[in-house]
């Protein structure tokens, strides 16, 4: 008999969210532009950036204080980088949701906590 295989929750619409992991540079730019392409966010688009539930939420907003760079990058504001203690080379999990037109960036410390909480049941049952 092999190891137990966990049942994973099936998302309501498979493929409705696009995920990638990317590094941040010294200016706060996220290296991977593919989530912005999936969202059809073009250079100059005004964005609102906020912190919610341990993640960075980015949405298009007419009066947004931030924007997609001329080169098509998302730049996280210094205040956001300070809150999460993000430094050049740190990686983030990005989740782009084209159906709802938003992007969420999760620092790896948050991803670690989510995965550990999700898999805590395995640890308890394996004893």
Helices and strands as residue ranges (DSSP letters): E 18-23, H 34-39, E 46-52, E 55-60, E 66-67, H 78-83, E 91-97, E 102-107, H 108-118, H 120-125
